[in-house]
Amino acid sequence: MVSLKDRLTEILINNKIITQEQLDQALLVQKEKGGKLSDIIVALKFIKEHELVSTLSEGLGLPLMDLKRFKIDPEVVKIIPVNIARHYQMIPLSKIGDTITLATADPLNIFAIDHVSSLTGYKINPIISSSQDISQTIDLVYPDSTKGVIDDLVKEMSASSIELIREEREMFPSDQELDAISRQAPVIQVTNMILEEAVRKKASDILIEPFSKKLRLRYRVDGILHEQKAPSKSVHASIVSRIKVMSDLNIAEHRLPQDGRFKIKISGKEVDFRVSILPSSFGEKVAIRILDKSQATLNLEKLGFNKNVISTLSKVAKLPHGMMLICGPTGSGKTTTLYSILKLVDSPDKNIVTVEDPVEFQLEGINQVTARPEIGLTFAASLRSILRQDPNVIMIGEIRDYETVDIAIKSALTGHLVLSTLHTTTAPGAVVRLVNMGVEPYLINSSLVCVVSQRLVRKICPYCKEEYTVKKEVIDSLKLNIEKAKEVRFFRGKGCKNCFNMGYMGRTGIAEVLLLSTAVRELILSRAQEHLIKQKAREEGMVTLREDGLMQVFSGITTLEEILRVTAPDE
């Protein structure tokens, strides 16, 4: 199957729309930043979007549609959910028999078209339109569900079960301001409802974002942002003020970012909230991280990793000295894995000290330090002091610079077990990153024991789980390493009230573990590239992230789409 990149290249060069030099420049940008090649070409102003769409239409032999002149039947629109339409940038235009005509900005995204076909049960007839046209049409034709929301929210609310736990802190707002805010009962109710609903849906974050004419409210559930019914823009300032009061922040300050935290009791359980307020063009944006201790799983065997990963981590965690690194992007569960390892090794005969920014969960029996760079208490400065506290195990929240990694490695060499995180996408990539940070290869070989790269994937909802068939063409196009395709069973969630119609409920971990064997250490010593280290590790039995993810797919734990979303083909 010819990729969109290859087809675009062929069409654009042959039609002399752009030069080879311009194409090379666009490919370089794509390699560095990612994204669709067609979008990058437009962004670099080599060609206007409407000219690109017209050229693509002619080259592929697919009709070009101006959606502004097309009247769409509201019943046809309901065939595809709005979140799918926005995600894939496509919209249904008409239906004849078992076929729907679909406007798409990327007609060669075969996986997206197959997904929509299997989701709806219709055959797909694609036509081309610009992504701008499609976005505007989606906003226009899908029903607006935000009108009169604040009235509905107040009506729907039962007696609130929220009780604010006031912690001893210096108070910024004046007594008069606090009194004025506290008397606004509807605003307090709406703010409480936003927090309560987020905890009920097991969200990890709440985003309250002001725009020119509306307010957007989103919850991050299982790593994915979902838009919710939002109150009117007119109450935005009051909601922000209420959150500032709860967090003991300065409600008179609107120009500078502010960070705070508060704790509430919801239905008898205490939940911590970490607040970040950022001034934006249309008002203050609020991001709230929910730290629900009842949802936290700090048990290595319950994180969802396969038995080999758990066995390896347990063995390494019980070593007397050395360094273990946990890698992955933001939100991949690195800190939870570190906490679980600390809980595993915690015993009365061990002195465990951590330095974090900030401390997310208080662990009983473990000494935890919050780094505060603004007063000079950096990771490196904290580590120097920690080493004088006679620790057995040291956990560093994140290795960010050479100074921190230098002290961490020296700590591992002087008889301490050091655990930390690093922002790389693969386990072999972490070794190369350390070398690039200035660490000598012989020091890496002497201190580093193992590297774990991990991701979190959503689990299929057990209440609406169903089996389905994936076309052989799709499996072939994705280059999945499946020997007996006919015997492989795929599952997905239809969506039900238990999972809020998302088809997923909860998350589990996938991981690849790089153990530093003699052969791998020799490659590191010769400053070998990442792909050579990975090749040697795979020869010695390392399972990659995608392979581990596919095992979860074949076990019916998660979906194929989810693994393709969180892992790259070369991972």
C-alpha positions in Angstrom: 0.0 0.0 0.0 1.5 3.4 -1.0 1.7 5.8 1.9 0.2 9.3 1.9 3.7 10.7 2.0 4.8 8.8 -1.1 1.6 9.7 -3.0 1.9 13.4 -2.0 5.5 13.5 -3.1 4.7 12.0 -6.5 1.8 14.3 -7.1 3.4 17.5 -5.9 6.8 17.0 -7.7 5.3 15.8 -11.0 2.8 18.7 -11.1 5.7 21.1 -10.2 3.7 22.5 -7.3 6.8 22.5 -5.0 10.5 21.9 -5.6 12.6 19.0 -4.4 14.4 21.4 -2.0 11.1 22.6 -0.5 10.0 18.9 -0.1 13.3 18.0 1.7 12.8 21.0 4.0 9.2 19.9 4.9 10.4 16.3 5.5 13.1 17.6 7.8 10.5 19.5 9.8 8.3 16.4 9.9 11.2 14.3 11.2 11.9 16.8 14.0 8.3 17.7 15.1 6.0 15.0 13.6 2.6 15.7 12.0 1.1 15.3 8.6 3.3 16.2 5.6 0.5 18.0 3.9 -0.1 20.2 7.0 3.6 21.0 7.2 3.8 22.0 3.5 0.9 24.5 4.1 2.4 25.8 7.3 5.7 26.5 5.5 3.7 28.5 2.9 5.0 26.5 0.0 1.4 26.1 -1.2 -2.0 27.3 0.0 -4.4 24.7 1.5 -7.0 25.0 -1.2 -4.4 24.5 -3.9 -3.0 21.4 -2.1 -6.5 20.0 -1.7 -7.3 20.6 -5.4 -4.0 19.0 -6.5 -4.6 16.0 -4.2 -8.1 15.6 -5.6 -6.9 15.6 -9.2 -4.0 13.3 -8.5 -6.0 10.7 -6.6 -9.1 10.9 -8.9 -11.4 11.8 -6.0 -14.0 14.6 -6.2 -13.4 17.8 -4.4 -16.4 19.2 -2.3 -17.0 22.8 -1.1 -18.9 22.1 2.1 -20.1 25.7 2.4 -22.5 25.1 -0.5 -23.7 21.7 0.7 -26.8 21.2 2.9 -26.3 18.2 5.2 -29.2 16.2 6.6 -29.0 16.3 10.5 -30.0 12.6 10.6 -27.1 11.6 8.4 -24.7 13.5 10.8 -25.8 11.3 13.7 -24.2 8.2 12.0 -20.7 9.3 13.2 -20.2 10.6 16.8 -18.8 14.1 17.0 -15.6 13.0 18.8 -14.8 10.6 15.9 -15.6 13.3 13.4 -13.2 15.7 15.0 -10.5 13.1 15.6 -10.3 11.9 12.0 -11.4 15.2 10.4 -14.3 13.7 8.5 -18.0 14.3 8.2 -20.8 12.3 6.6 -22.7 14.1 3.8 -25.3 11.6 2.5 -26.5 8.0 2.8 -27.7 5.7 0.0 -28.5 2.1 0.9 -25.5 0.7 2.9 -23.1 3.4 1.7 -22.3 6.8 3.2 -20.5 9.5 1.4 -17.8 10.9 3.6 -15.9 14.2 3.3 -12.3 13.8 4.6 -9.2 15.9 4.7 -7.0 12.8 4.4 -8.5 10.2 2.1 -5.5 8.0 2.2 -5.8 7.4 6.0 -7.1 3.8 5.3 -7.0 2.9 9.0 -9.4 5.8 9.9 -11.8 4.9 7.1 -11.8 1.3 8.1 -12.4 2.2 11.7 -15.4 4.4 10.8 -16.7 1.6 8.5 -16.5 -1.0 11.2 -18.0 1.5 13.8 -21.0 2.4 11.7 -21.5 -0.8 9.6 -21.7 1.2 6.4 -19.4 1.1 3.3 -17.5 4.4 2.8 -17.3 6.5 -0.3 -14.6 9.1 0.4 -14.5 12.6 -1.2 -12.0 15.4 -0.4 -12.5 18.7 1.4 -10.1 21.0 3.3 -9.6 20.4 7.0 -10.7 24.0 7.7 -14.0 23.4 5.8 -14.6 20.2 7.7 -13.8 21.8 11.1 -16.2 24.7 10.4 -18.9 22.3 9.2 -18.6 20.0 12.3 -19.0 23.1 14.5 -22.1 24.1 12.5 -24.0 20.9 12.0 -23.5 19.0 15.3 -26.0 20.1 17.9 -24.8 22.6 20.5 -25.4 21.1 23.9 -24.0 23.9 26.1 -27.1 26.2 26.2 -28.7 26.7 29.5 -26.2 24.4 31.1 -25.7 26.2 34.4 -29.4 26.2 35.1 -29.6 22.4 34.4 -26.6 21.8 36.6 -28.0 23.6 39.6 -31.4 21.8 39.1 -29.8 18.4 38.8 -27.5 18.7 41.8 -28.4 16.8 44.9 -27.3 18.0 48.3 -23.5 18.3 48.0 -21.4 15.9 49.9 -18.3 18.0 49.7 -16.6 19.4 52.8 -13.5 21.6 52.4 -10.6 20.7 54.6 -8.8 23.9 55.5 -5.1 23.5 55.9 -3.0 26.0 58.0 -1.5 28.5 55.5 -0.9 32.2 55.0 -4.0 33.8 53.7 -3.7 36.0 50.6 -7.3 37.2 50.0 -8.8 39.8 52.4 -11.7 38.9 54.7 -14.1 41.1 52.7 -13.2 39.2 49.4 -13.6 35.8 51.1 -16.9 36.8 52.5 -18.2 38.1 49.1 -17.2 34.8 47.3 -18.6 32.6 50.0 -22.1 34.1 49.7 -22.3 33.2 46.0 -24.1 29.9 46.5 -24.8 29.0 42.8 -21.1 29.5 42.0 -20.0 27.3 45.0 -22.5 24.7 43.8 -21.3 24.7 40.2 -17.6 24.5 41.3 -18.4 21.7 43.7 -20.3 19.9 41.0 -17.3 20.2 38.5 -15.0 18.6 41.2 -17.4 15.9 42.3 -18.2 14.9 38.7 -14.5 14.6 37.9 -13.8 12.4 40.9 -16.9 10.2 40.0 -15.6 9.8 36.4 -12.1 8.9 37.8 -10.5 11.8 35.9 -6.9 12.7 36.5 -7.2 16.3 35.4 -9.7 19.1 35.0 -9.2 21.9 32.5 -11.3 25.1 32.6 -10.4 27.2 29.6 -11.9 30.6 28.6 -12.4 31.6 25.0 -13.9 34.7 23.4 -17.5 33.8 23.7 -17.6 30.5 25.6 -16.0 28.5 28.4 -14.6 25.0 27.8 -14.6 22.3 30.4 -12.6 19.1 29.9 -11.8 16.1 32.0 -8.8 13.8 31.3 -10.1 10.2 31.8 -7.7 7.3 31.3 -5.3 9.7 29.6 -7.8 11.1 27.0 -9.4 14.6 27.2 -13.2 14.6 27.0 -15.2 17.8 26.6 -18.0 18.2 29.1 -21.1 20.5 29.4 -19.7 23.8 30.5 -21.2 26.7 32.4 -21.7 30.1 30.8 -18.6 32.3 30.1 -20.2 34.9 32.5 -19.5 32.8 35.6 -15.9 32.0 34.6 -14.3 34.8 36.8 -16.5 33.7 39.8 -15.4 30.0 39.4 -11.7 30.9 39.2 -12.1 33.1 42.3 -13.8 30.3 44.2 -10.9 27.9 43.2 -8.4 30.5 44.3 -10.1 30.9 47.7 -10.1 27.1 48.2 -6.4 27.0 47.3 -5.5 30.0 49.4 -4.3 32.0 46.3 -4.4 35.7 45.7 -7.7 36.4 44.0 -6.7 39.9 43.2 -3.8 38.7 41.0 -4.8 38.1 37.4 -1.5 38.8 35.5 0.9 36.2 36.9 0.6 32.4 37.0 -0.2 30.9 40.4 0.1 27.4 41.9 -1.7 25.9 44.9 -3.4 22.9 46.3 -6.5 22.0 48.4 -8.1 19.0 49.9 -11.8 18.1 50.0 -13.9 15.3 51.4 -16.2 13.7 48.8 -18.6 11.0 50.0 -16.5 10.3 53.0 -13.1 10.0 51.3 -10.3 12.7 51.1 -9.1 13.8 47.7 -6.1 16.1 47.1 -6.2 18.6 44.2 -3.2 20.4 42.8 -4.1 23.7 41.1 -2.3 25.7 38.3 -3.7 29.0 37.1 -2.3 30.6 34.0 -3.3 34.0 32.5 -4.5 33.7 28.8 -5.9 36.0 26.2 -9.5 35.6 27.3 -9.0 35.1 31.1 -7.4 32.7 33.5 -7.0 29.1 32.5 -7.3 26.6 35.3 -5.7 23.2 35.3 -6.4 20.9 38.3 -4.6 17.6 38.9 -6.7 15.1 41.0 -4.7 13.0 43.4 -7.3 10.4 44.6 -5.5 8.1 47.0 -8.3 5.6 46.8 -7.6 5.2 43.1 -3.8 5.0 43.4 -2.4 1.5 42.9 1.0 1.3 44.6 1.5 -2.4 44.2 3.9 -3.6 41.5 1.9 -6.8 40.8 -1.3 -4.8 40.2 0.0 -2.3 37.6 -0.8 -4.6 34.7 2.7 -5.5 33.6 3.4 -9.0 32.4 5.0 -11.5 34.8 8.5 -11.3 33.2 8.6 -7.5 33.7 7.4 -7.8 37.4 9.9 -10.6 38.0 12.8 -8.5 36.6 11.8 -5.3 38.5 11.5 -7.2 41.7 15.0 -8.8 41.3 16.6 -5.4 40.4 14.9 -3.6 43.3 16.4 -6.0 45.8 20.0 -5.4 44.6 22.2 -3.6 47.2 23.4 -0.9 44.8 23.1 0.3 41.2 20.8 2.6 39.2 17.4 1.8 37.7 15.7 4.2 35.2 12.0 4.4 34.3 11.3 6.1 31.0 8.3 7.4 29.1 6.4 10.6 28.2 4.5 12.7 30.6 1.5 10.8 32.1 2.8 7.3 31.3 2.8 6.2 35.0 6.5 6.5 35.7 6.1 7.9 39.2 3.5 5.3 40.2 5.9 2.5 39.1 8.7 4.1 41.2 6.4 4.4 44.2 5.4 0.7 43.8 9.1 -0.3 43.8 9.7 1.7 46.9 6.8 0.0 48.6 8.2 -3.3 47.6 11.7 -2.7 49.1 10.5 -0.7 52.1 11.4 -2.4 55.4 12.5 -1.3 58.9 16.2 -2.0 58.2 16.3 0.3 55.1 16.6 4.1 55.0 14.7 5.3 52.0 14.8 9.0 50.9 13.1 10.6 47.9 13.5 14.0 46.2 10.5 15.0 44.0 9.0 18.1 42.4 6.4 18.0 43.9 5.7 15.0 46.2 2.5 13.5 44.8 1.6 10.9 47.4 2.8 10.7 51.0 4.3 7.2 51.7 4.3 5.9 55.2 7.8 5.2 56.5 9.6 6.9 53.6 11.4 10.3 53.9 10.2 12.6 51.0 11.7 15.9 50.1 10.0 18.5 47.8 12.5 20.2 45.5 12.1 24.0 45.4 14.4 25.4 42.7 13.2 29.0 43.4 15.1 29.0 46.7 18.0 27.0 45.5 16.7 23.5 46.7 17.3 21.8 43.3 17.5 18.1 42.7 21.3 18.2 42.8 21.4 20.3 46.0 18.9 18.0 47.7 20.9 14.9 46.6 24.1 16.2 48.2 22.3 16.6 51.5 20.5 13.3 51.2 23.8 11.4 50.8 24.8 12.7 54.3 21.6 11.2 55.7 23.0 7.6 55.4 20.3 6.3 52.9 20.1 2.8 51.4 17.7 3.7 48.6 17.4 7.1 46.9 14.5 8.0 44.6 15.0 11.0 42.3 11.8 12.4 40.7 13.4 13.2 37.4 16.9 13.4 35.9 16.9 16.8 34.1 20.5 17.9 33.8 24.1 16.7 34.0 24.7 17.8 37.6 21.8 15.6 38.8 22.8 12.5 36.8 26.4 12.9 37.8 25.5 12.8 41.6 23.0 9.9 40.9 25.6 7.8 39.2 28.2 8.5 41.9 25.6 7.5 44.5 25.0 4.2 42.6 28.7 3.6 42.6 29.1 4.2 46.3 26.7 1.5 47.5 23.3 3.1 47.1 20.3 1.8 45.1 19.2 4.8 42.9 15.8 4.9 41.2 14.8 7.7 38.8 12.9 8.7 35.7 14.1 10.0 32.3 12.1 11.5 29.4 12.9 9.1 26.5 10.5 7.1 24.4 12.5 3.7 24.4 14.7 1.9 26.9 17.8 1.8 24.6 17.2 5.5 23.9 17.8 6.2 27.6 21.4 5.0 27.4 22.1 7.2 24.3 20.4 10.2 26.2 22.8 9.7 29.2 25.8 9.8 26.8 24.5 12.9 25.1 24.1 14.5 28.6 27.9 14.1 29.0 28.1 10.9 31.1 31.1 8.7 30.2 30.1 5.3 28.9 32.3 3.4 31.4 30.4 5.2 34.3 27.0 4.1 32.7 28.3 0.5 32.5 29.5 0.6 36.1 26.3 2.0 37.6 23.2 1.3 35.4 21.5 -2.0 36.0 18.3 -1.8 33.9 16.1 0.6 32.0 12.3 0.3 31.8 10.3 2.2 29.2 6.5 2.1 29.8 3.2 3.4 28.6 -0.4 3.4 30.0 -3.1 1.9 27.7 -6.8 2.0 28.3 -8.5 -1.3 29.2 -11.7 -2.5 27.4 -14.8 -2.0 29.5 -15.8 -5.5 30.8 -19.5 -4.6 30.7 -19.8 -3.9 26.9 -16.8 -6.0 25.6 -17.4 -7.6 22.2 -15.4 -9.6 19.7 -14.9 -8.3 16.1 -12.9 -9.2 13.0 -10.0 -7.1 11.7 -9.6 -7.2 7.9 -6.4 -9.0 6.7 -5.6 -5.9 4.6 -5.5 -3.7 7.7 -3.3 -6.2 9.6 -0.9 -6.4 6.6 -0.8 -2.6 6.2 0.0 -2.2 9.9 2.8 -4.8 9.6 1.7 -6.6 12.7 3.8 -9.6 13.5 1.0 -12.2 13.6 1.8 -15.7 12.4 -1.7 -17.2 12.6 -4.0 -14.3 11.7 -7.1 -16.5 11.5 -6.8 -17.6 15.1 -6.3 -14.2 16.5 -9.3 -12.7 18.3 -9.8 -8.9 18.6 -12.0 -7.2 21.2 -13.4 -3.7 21.7 -16.0 -1.9 23.9 -19.3 -0.9 22.3 -19.8 1.8 25.0 -22.3 1.7 27.9 -23.4 3.6 30.9 -20.8 2.0 33.1 -17.9 3.4 31.0 -19.7 6.6 30.1 -20.1 5.3 26.5 -16.3 5.4 25.9 -15.8 1.6 25.6 -12.9 1.8 28.0 -12.6 1.5 31.8 -9.3 2.0 33.7 -5.8 1.6 32.4 -3.0 -0.9 32.5 0.7 -0.8 31.9 2.9 -2.1 29.0 6.7 -2.0 29.2 10.0 -3.0 27.7 12.9 -3.8 30.0 16.6 -3.4 28.9 19.0 -5.4 31.1 22.6 -4.4 30.7 24.2 -7.7 29.7 27.9 -8.1 28.8 27.2 -7.7 25.1 25.0 -4.6 25.6 27.7 -3.0 27.9 30.3 -3.6 25.2 28.1 -1.7 22.7 27.7 1.2 25.2 31.4 1.4 25.7 31.9 1.8 22.0 29.2 4.6 21.9 27.0 2.5 19.6 23.8 4.0 18.2 20.4 3.3 19.7 19.2 0.9 17.0 22.3 -1.3 17.5 21.7 -1.5 21.2 18.1 -2.3 20.6 19.0 -5.0 18.0 21.4 -6.7 20.5 18.8 -6.5 23.3 16.1 -8.1 21.1 18.5 -10.9 20.2 18.8 -11.5 24.0 15.1 -11.6 24.5 13.9 -8.0 25.1 10.2 -7.6 24.3 9.5 -4.1 22.7 6.6 -1.8 23.8 4.5 -2.6 20.7 5.1 -6.4 21.1 4.1 -6.2 24.8 1.1 -4.1 23.8 0.0 -6.6 21.1 0.1 -9.4 23.7 -2.4 -7.3 25.8 -4.5 -7.0 22.6 -4.5 -10.8 21.9 -5.4 -11.4 25.6 -8.5 -9.2 25.2 -7.3 -6.6 27.7 -7.1 -3.6 25.3 -7.8 -2.7 21.7 -5.6 -2.6 18.6 -6.4 1.1 18.1 -5.2 1.8 21.7 -1.8 0.2 21.1 -1.4 1.9 17.8 -2.2 5.2 19.5 0.4 5.0 22.3 3.3 3.1 20.5 5.3 3.8 17.4 6.1 1.1 14.8 9.7 1.1 15.8 9.0 0.8 19.5 
